[in-house]
Amino acid sequence: MQRARAYQDSEWQPRLVNAGALRPWLQARGSLTAKLKAQFDAVSIQGLQQGWRPAHRDECRLLHLRPQTRVWVREVVLTAYNQPLVFAHSVIAREGLRGPWCRLPQLGRVPLGAALFADARIQRGDLHFRRLSRQHPLQRAVNHWLPQAHSPRWARRSMFKRGQAQLLVTEVFLLEGLRAAARLHNPLND
């Protein structure tokens, strides 16, 4: 995998500040699914929804789309020991589904990272971070799908490119789920 060109967005920052216990998770450059599987025995992916939806405002800016352009969205939650760990939100513009990302809608429970990190032609852009506000659409999505999750959310995102086709992947980290899974994985450390 190569490195894609950097981008800027005023809300998403290239440097991570005050992320506490989430810092190692947020800054990991490789496959997040692989990192979770190395940490916990039983990581699984639960599909939440996928289909055509209007892109969020910050996604439109990044993908150079007009406001409210419909994009293909895939949302899943990665879990371990029945604990939600990460909410993942992937976005691709219509033209990308006609090209190298055409199989994205058929992934189902297959980790997206397995496909992305196995292809040397794919370039990954820099990681960008932000603490989600209550009003951010991704925070509202997490609250909808995972109402039991309460702590403030840190998210990271990066752009994956293959040729001219772009895929934006955002991962929202669920600290209480990560902590609960760690206790269940290693109960003697309590």
TORZADREN-543859 format. One line per field, with one value per residue: residue in one letter; x negated, y negated, z negated of N, C-alpha, C in turn. Coordinates in pm, 1 decimal, decimal comma. Atoms other than C-alpha are relative to their C-alpha. Example, Ala and Ser with C-alpha at 12.3 -4.5 7.8 and 13.67 -1.06 7.14 Angstrom:
<sites>
res = (a:s)
nc1 = (-89,0:82,0)
nc2 = (119,0:119,0)
nc3 = (0,0:6,0)
cac1 = (-1230,0:-1367,0)
cac2 = (450,0:106,0)
cac3 = (-780,0:-714,0)
cc1 = (-90,0:77,0)
cc2 = (-120,0:-109,0)
cc3 = (0,0:-73,0)
</sites>
This chain:
<sites>
res = (m:q:r:a:r:a:y:q:d:s:e:w:q:p:r:l:v:n:a:g:a:l:r:p:w:l:q:a:r:g:s:l:t:a:k:l:k:a:q:f:d:a:v:s:i:q:g:l:q:q:g:w:r:p:a:h:r:d:e:c:r:l:l:h:l:r:p:q:t:r:v:w:v:r:e:v:v:l:t:a:y:n:q:p:l:v:f:a:h:s:v:i:a:r:e:g:l:r:g:p:w:c:r:l:p:q:l:g:r:v:p:l:g:a:a:l:f:a:d:a:r:i:q:r:g:d:l:h:f:r:r:l:s:r:q:h:p:l:q:r:a:v:n:h:w:l:p:q:a:h:s:p:r:w:a:r:r:s:m:f:k:r:g:q:a:q:l:l:v:t:e:v:f:l:l:e:g:l:r:a:a:a:r:l:h:n:p:l:n:d)
nc1 = (-84,8:73,4:-54,6:-69,0:24,1:-70,5:-111,2:-26,4:-137,8:16,0:-46,9:81,8:136,5:102,7:69,0:-89,3:21,2:-85,2:-83,4:13,3:18,0:-27,8:109,4:60,7:-97,4:-22,3:119,3:44,0:-5,9:-39,5:-139,9:-56,8:-57,6:111,8:46,3:-100,3:8,4:121,1:-24,1:-112,9:-17,2:-119,1:-46,5:-92,6:-53,8:-145,7:-46,5:-110,7:-73,6:74,7:-86,5:17,9:-42,4:72,0:127,4:8,7:61,0:146,5:36,6:-13,4:118,2:117,9:-14,0:-26,0:-135,5:-99,0:-75,5:-108,3:22,2:-19,8:118,6:-20,7:45,7:-0,1:23,2:12,7:60,8:90,8:-27,8:70,4:-69,2:-127,5:22,9:32,3:133,3:21,3:-102,7:70,4:-85,0:75,8:-72,8:58,2:-82,0:-58,2:95,5:88,4:-62,5:12,1:141,0:67,9:-72,1:-130,2:-41,0:-30,8:-133,7:-12,8:91,2:-72,2:74,1:143,7:62,6:44,6:146,3:61,3:12,1:80,7:141,3:56,8:20,5:111,5:-34,3:-80,5:75,1:-73,6:36,2:30,7:-108,5:-46,8:-71,3:-84,4:-95,0:-129,7:-98,9:-130,2:-73,8:60,6:-82,1:53,5:-34,9:-142,2:-10,1:43,6:-106,6:-114,2:29,4:58,0:-44,2:62,6:132,8:-22,3:114,1:28,3:56,1:111,8:-6,8:109,0:-37,7:103,1:-44,0:68,1:-11,5:53,3:-16,7:-73,8:-113,5:25,8:-84,6:22,8:-32,2:1,3:-17,3:-34,8:46,4:-92,4:92,3:-53,9:-0,3:137,9:36,4:-75,4:55,9:130,6:-27,1:-50,6:108,7:101,4:-69,4:88,4:64,1:-90,0)
nc2 = (118,0:124,8:110,8:98,2:141,4:52,5:91,3:84,2:31,1:79,1:-71,8:-119,9:46,8:-100,6:-33,5:-49,3:69,2:-37,4:-117,3:-91,7:-144,1:-35,6:41,6:-106,7:-49,4:102,4:23,6:-122,0:23,0:-119,5:-41,5:6,0:-132,0:-88,7:41,2:-46,0:-146,3:-32,5:35,0:-76,5:-129,5:-18,8:124,6:-23,5:118,4:0,0:98,9:81,4:39,7:47,2:46,3:136,5:104,6:126,2:10,9:104,0:122,9:-8,7:-99,4:66,1:84,9:-83,2:-76,9:96,5:-24,6:103,1:-33,2:-97,9:-103,5:-134,8:-85,4:-131,8:-0,7:-128,4:17,5:-124,2:12,8:-108,8:-39,2:-112,2:-39,9:73,5:140,5:79,7:59,0:103,5:22,9:35,6:67,0:10,0:78,8:2,1:67,7:-88,5:-45,7:-98,5:-132,3:-53,2:-31,4:-96,3:-29,5:-54,8:-113,3:48,0:-36,5:-143,7:-43,1:-58,8:-4,8:-6,0:127,3:85,5:8,4:-116,4:30,4:120,5:-15,9:-109,0:48,1:95,8:114,3:93,6:97,9:50,5:135,1:21,9:-6,9:124,6:-32,5:101,3:-40,7:28,3:74,8:-68,1:29,3:-60,5:-113,5:-129,2:-16,3:-36,9:-138,3:-86,6:2,7:-76,2:-143,2:-49,6:96,7:-26,1:62,2:134,6:91,0:80,5:-82,3:39,1:-64,2:24,1:-34,6:10,1:-23,2:-105,7:26,5:-93,1:82,7:121,7:-34,6:28,1:-62,2:65,3:-87,9:65,0:-95,6:64,9:-91,0:-9,6:-26,5:-90,1:-134,3:-48,4:-32,2:-118,8:-115,6:-29,4:-69,3:-133,3:-76,4:-26,1:35,3:0,6:131,6:96,9)
nc3 = (0,0:-9,7:76,6:-84,6:29,7:116,9:-20,7:116,8:36,5:122,4:118,9:14,9:19,9:-25,5:125,8:104,5:126,7:114,3:-26,3:112,5:-21,9:-139,4:-88,8:-80,6:-97,6:-100,7:-80,9:-68,8:-145,1:-74,9:6,6:134,2:29,0:36,8:132,8:96,4:8,9:75,3:140,2:54,8:-65,5:-83,0:-61,3:-110,0:-64,8:-12,5:-96,7:48,8:-120,1:-115,5:-107,5:-47,7:93,2:-21,2:72,1:102,5:-50,5:-2,6:-100,4:-131,0:-20,8:-19,9:-122,9:-107,7:-48,1:33,0:121,7:-6,8:-101,0:54,0:-4,7:58,0:139,3:70,7:143,0:75,3:132,1:35,5:137,8:63,3:123,3:-3,8:32,1:-118,9:11,0:-101,1:-100,5:-123,2:-98,3:-124,6:-99,5:-133,8:-100,1:-101,8:-100,5:60,8:-2,5:-136,5:-20,3:87,2:123,9:-39,5:85,7:134,9:48,6:27,7:106,5:113,0:126,4:-28,5:36,6:-109,5:8,2:-63,9:-142,6:-21,2:32,5:-79,5:-136,3:-2,2:-84,5:78,9:78,8:114,8:39,8:140,6:97,7:58,9:123,7:63,1:102,7:-59,6:78,4:4,4:-121,7:-118,5:-46,8:43,9:140,9:2,7:-47,9:109,8:101,6:-51,7:-7,7:124,9:101,7:129,6:1,0:52,6:11,6:-119,2:-106,8:-83,9:-130,0:-94,0:-135,6:-102,3:-136,6:-74,8:-143,3:-100,5:-119,3:33,2:86,8:141,1:101,1:128,5:112,0:130,7:109,7:125,5:104,0:113,0:110,3:102,3:-57,1:-0,3:138,8:42,7:-69,7:62,0:127,1:-29,9:-61,3:99,9:124,7:117,1:12,3:66,8)
cac1 = (0,0:-128,4:-68,4:187,0:158,8:265,6:588,7:712,7:1045,1:1090,6:1273,7:1052,9:697,7:376,3:249,3:406,5:448,3:584,4:711,3:594,4:632,4:750,4:426,1:266,4:585,8:636,9:278,1:243,3:164,5:233,7:559,3:770,0:951,0:617,0:510,4:837,5:804,4:451,1:581,8:903,9:988,4:1330,5:1371,2:1670,1:1834,3:2202,0:2349,0:2575,9:2674,1:2553,6:2699,9:2734,6:2752,7:2666,4:2303,1:2235,1:2121,9:1758,9:1754,3:1878,1:1594,5:1335,2:1469,7:1528,0:1901,0:2194,5:2390,7:2638,3:2483,4:2588,8:2301,6:2276,8:2245,8:2152,6:2185,1:2070,5:1975,5:1675,9:1739,8:1561,0:1729,1:2059,8:1904,7:1914,4:1557,8:1561,6:1834,0:1706,4:1854,7:1729,8:1828,8:1772,9:1898,3:2105,0:1818,2:1603,2:1856,8:1816,6:1443,5:1209,5:1453,7:1736,4:1735,2:1788,3:2165,5:2108,0:1861,2:2121,7:1936,2:1596,3:1362,3:1300,7:940,7:871,5:936,6:769,0:443,2:400,9:384,4:51,2:216,0:421,8:280,5:384,4:390,0:293,3:503,2:710,8:881,6:1161,4:1371,6:1728,4:1980,2:2330,3:2456,8:2218,1:2406,2:2168,8:2229,6:2603,3:2555,0:2360,2:2632,8:2897,4:2727,0:2557,4:2767,1:2584,0:2257,5:2220,6:1867,2:1753,8:1642,9:1306,1:1297,8:1033,0:1062,0:846,8:887,5:801,2:730,0:688,0:627,5:874,4:1135,6:1158,8:1298,2:1335,1:1324,0:1415,8:1384,4:1550,7:1392,3:1611,2:1390,1:1627,6:1661,1:1284,4:1241,4:1517,0:1373,3:1027,7:1172,8:1358,4:1051,5:824,8:1045,6:749,4:621,8:920,6)
cac2 = (0,0:-341,0:-674,7:-911,1:-1290,0:-1482,2:-1678,8:-1948,5:-2003,3:-2259,1:-2022,5:-1718,7:-1768,1:-1590,8:-1590,6:-1411,1:-1606,3:-1482,4:-1142,9:-963,4:-584,4:-589,8:-735,1:-399,1:-288,8:-616,3:-639,4:-279,5:-294,9:63,0:252,2:168,0:502,2:686,1:482,2:561,5:931,0:930,4:778,1:977,4:1338,3:1303,2:996,4:990,7:746,2:665,3:494,3:206,4:58,4:-14,5:-198,1:-534,8:-835,2:-1205,0:-1262,7:-1458,3:-1816,6:-1747,3:-1441,6:-1649,8:-1898,5:-1625,4:-1426,2:-1743,5:-1676,3:-1914,8:-1936,9:-1653,6:-1436,9:-1077,5:-838,9:-470,4:-432,6:-119,1:-121,3:163,5:213,3:421,6:614,8:848,1:1040,7:871,9:531,2:264,7:145,7:-62,8:-208,3:-221,7:-445,3:-409,3:-642,6:-617,6:-837,0:-683,2:-674,7:-476,0:-194,1:-159,8:-115,7:46,3:31,2:210,7:504,2:286,9:350,0:728,5:731,2:809,4:922,3:930,7:667,7:380,5:360,3:711,5:591,7:252,5:363,9:663,4:451,3:275,7:44,9:-121,7:-437,7:-546,7:-912,8:-1059,9:-996,9:-1290,2:-1307,5:-1484,7:-1461,1:-1437,6:-1693,0:-1582,5:-1738,6:-1558,7:-1306,8:-1026,2:-1088,6:-1073,8:-747,8:-593,1:-704,2:-549,8:-213,4:-186,5:-379,6:-214,8:-389,2:-716,7:-854,5:-1133,5:-990,9:-1020,7:-945,4:-912,2:-904,7:-855,5:-846,7:-536,2:-578,3:-339,2:-534,2:-822,2:-635,4:-746,8:-568,4:-759,2:-546,8:-692,7:-494,2:-604,6:-451,8:-334,2:-361,2:-191,1:105,7:133,9:123,7:381,3:615,1:583,9:684,1:979,1:1087,4:1073,0:1083,6:1138,5:784,8:619,0)
cac3 = (0,0:95,7:-72,2:81,7:90,6:-221,5:-249,2:-484,7:-659,3:-935,1:-1170,3:-1114,6:-1236,9:-1130,9:-1490,5:-1781,9:-2105,7:-2441,8:-2327,3:-2642,5:-2636,3:-2275,0:-2138,0:-2038,9:-1866,0:-1683,5:-1559,6:-1436,0:-1061,3:-957,9:-944,7:-1249,3:-1223,4:-1233,5:-1538,4:-1716,3:-1633,5:-1774,6:-2099,0:-2143,1:-2062,6:-1906,1:-1685,8:-1455,0:-1219,5:-1238,8:-933,9:-1031,3:-696,5:-348,8:-55,3:115,6:-116,5:-101,2:-196,7:-516,3:-464,8:-561,8:-332,7:-37,3:-86,3:-104,3:190,7:397,6:429,6:440,1:111,9:59,4:333,9:282,3:210,0:124,4:-253,9:-446,6:-825,2:-1046,8:-1408,3:-1512,6:-1831,5:-2073,3:-2355,4:-2257,0:-2323,4:-2049,8:-1985,5:-1669,0:-1449,2:-1089,7:-821,0:-462,3:-178,9:194,7:476,2:757,4:1006,7:763,1:759,9:1135,4:1092,8:843,0:550,8:737,5:491,2:182,8:169,7:157,6:-134,3:-400,0:-713,9:-541,7:-689,0:-449,9:-573,8:-445,4:-91,7:-129,2:-286,0:-54,6:262,2:323,5:580,1:306,2:150,4:-196,5:-288,4:-621,1:-929,4:-1052,2:-1390,1:-1567,3:-1875,6:-1753,4:-1873,9:-1968,0:-1647,0:-1413,4:-1194,4:-1292,0:-1663,1:-1596,8:-1402,7:-1691,3:-1934,7:-1709,6:-1657,3:-1996,2:-2250,9:-2540,9:-2443,0:-2634,5:-2635,8:-2401,0:-2070,0:-1906,8:-1537,8:-1272,2:-899,1:-595,4:-221,8:-24,3:347,5:632,3:948,0:941,5:732,3:369,1:65,7:-261,7:-576,8:-915,8:-1237,6:-1560,4:-1870,6:-2158,4:-2465,8:-2709,0:-2472,0:-2433,3:-2811,3:-2871,7:-2607,2:-2765,5:-3104,1:-2950,8:-2754,6:-3058,9:-3373,6:-3610,2:-3542,4:-3715,6)
cc1 = (-88,7:69,2:61,3:-33,0:86,5:115,5:20,2:149,8:-7,8:43,2:-84,1:-145,6:-102,0:-77,6:102,7:-35,9:99,8:92,2:-12,7:-24,8:24,2:-115,9:-60,7:94,5:16,7:-119,2:-50,1:19,2:47,8:149,1:48,7:60,1:-109,1:-51,9:98,2:-7,2:-124,9:20,0:104,6:18,9:109,9:52,9:92,7:51,5:150,3:38,3:119,0:87,3:-97,0:100,0:-30,3:57,9:-70,8:-128,7:10,9:-74,4:-152,6:-48,5:8,4:-121,3:-121,6:2,6:29,3:134,7:89,1:73,2:117,3:-14,5:16,8:-125,2:37,3:-63,0:11,3:-31,4:2,9:-49,5:-88,0:19,1:-96,2:71,6:132,1:-12,7:-29,0:-132,1:-17,1:120,3:-72,7:99,0:-83,9:87,4:-74,1:98,2:42,7:-103,8:-97,6:57,5:-1,0:-142,9:-51,3:75,0:134,5:47,5:37,1:140,2:16,8:-86,5:71,4:-82,2:-151,1:-60,6:-49,2:-152,5:-69,5:-19,6:-95,0:-148,8:-65,9:-36,9:-107,0:29,1:79,4:-92,1:88,5:-50,7:-31,1:124,2:33,0:96,7:94,7:82,4:136,6:88,4:130,5:77,5:-57,5:82,5:-53,2:28,4:146,9:20,4:-41,4:109,0:120,9:-26,1:-44,5:39,1:-63,8:-137,6:14,3:-118,7:-17,8:-77,5:-118,1:13,7:-127,7:53,1:-120,9:61,2:-84,2:24,2:-58,0:27,1:66,6:115,5:-38,5:102,3:-36,3:46,3:-15,1:29,7:21,8:-28,0:90,4:-78,8:57,1:8,1:-139,1:-44,7:70,7:-55,3:-135,1:18,9:48,2:-107,5:-101,8:55,6:-91,0:-67,7:89,0:-48,0)
cc2 = (-123,4:-106,7:-102,9:-141,2:-47,2:-89,7:-80,0:-19,3:-66,3:73,6:124,4:-43,3:111,7:41,0:35,8:-65,5:53,6:118,0:106,0:143,8:42,3:-29,2:116,2:56,0:-99,3:-15,7:123,1:-16,0:121,3:27,2:-1,8:135,4:97,0:-34,0:45,7:150,8:43,7:-24,1:90,6:128,7:0,5:-132,9:36,6:-132,7:17,8:-110,6:-75,6:-45,9:-33,7:-40,0:-144,8:-97,5:-129,3:-1,3:-108,5:-119,9:10,6:105,8:-60,5:-86,6:84,0:74,7:-88,3:27,0:-118,9:41,5:93,6:101,9:136,1:83,9:136,7:-0,5:141,9:-29,3:135,9:-32,5:122,9:28,7:109,3:27,8:-76,0:-145,4:-76,5:-73,3:-121,2:-2,0:-47,9:-46,7:-22,3:-65,0:5,6:-66,7:99,8:51,9:103,2:139,8:61,5:46,4:99,2:35,3:68,3:114,4:-41,9:39,1:148,1:49,1:67,9:-7,7:12,5:-135,0:-75,5:-6,7:116,4:-24,7:-116,7:25,3:114,2:-45,1:-109,4:-122,6:-106,2:-88,5:-46,8:-139,5:-6,9:18,5:-141,4:35,5:-112,8:64,8:-41,7:-79,6:78,9:-17,3:67,3:122,0:136,3:25,1:40,4:143,8:98,4:5,7:81,3:150,4:58,3:-92,7:21,3:-65,9:-147,5:-95,1:-83,9:83,6:-65,8:77,4:-30,2:34,5:-12,3:36,8:111,4:-27,8:116,4:-65,3:-129,9:26,3:-17,3:69,6:-64,7:93,6:-78,4:105,1:-77,8:101,1:-8,6:44,3:97,3:143,4:59,9:39,3:126,2:125,7:39,0:72,9:142,4:90,0:43,6:-33,1:-5,2:-134,4:-103,4:-33,4)
cc3 = (0,0:-82,7:94,2:-46,1:-116,9:40,6:-127,2:-18,2:-136,7:-126,6:-30,5:-0,6:24,4:-125,5:-105,0:-131,8:-103,3:25,6:-108,4:42,2:144,9:95,0:79,8:107,0:114,1:94,3:75,5:150,7:78,5:-11,0:-144,7:-38,8:-42,7:-138,9:-108,0:-18,6:-75,3:-149,6:-65,6:80,5:105,4:52,0:115,3:53,0:13,8:97,4:-57,1:115,9:110,9:106,7:35,4:-100,4:35,2:-83,4:-106,1:57,8:7,7:99,5:140,5:29,2:35,4:133,4:122,2:67,1:-34,3:-127,2:31,1:113,1:-65,8:26,1:-56,6:-139,4:-54,9:-145,3:-68,9:-140,7:-21,6:-147,3:-45,7:-131,2:-15,3:-41,3:129,5:-20,9:91,6:93,7:124,6:106,0:125,0:106,7:132,5:95,4:107,9:100,7:-55,0:0,4:139,2:27,3:-102,4:-128,4:27,5:-89,9:-142,4:-46,7:-35,2:-116,2:-116,1:-127,6:20,2:-37,2:123,2:2,4:67,3:148,6:24,5:-19,0:77,5:141,0:1,0:85,3:-76,2:-82,0:-114,2:-34,4:-148,1:-86,7:-46,9:-111,4:-38,9:-109,7:51,8:-95,3:-0,7:129,4:124,7:42,2:-42,6:-147,6:-12,3:46,8:-108,9:-107,0:44,2:-7,6:-132,9:-114,8:-136,8:-12,4:-37,0:5,5:126,3:100,8:67,4:129,5:77,8:138,5:91,1:134,3:59,6:147,3:78,1:133,8:-41,7:-95,7:-146,7:-89,0:-133,6:-110,8:-129,5:-105,2:-128,8:-111,4:-122,2:-122,7:-101,7:50,8:3,5:-140,8:-48,8:66,5:-58,8:-132,3:24,2:59,2:-106,0:-139,0:-123,4:-21,2:-67,8:-138,2)
</sites>
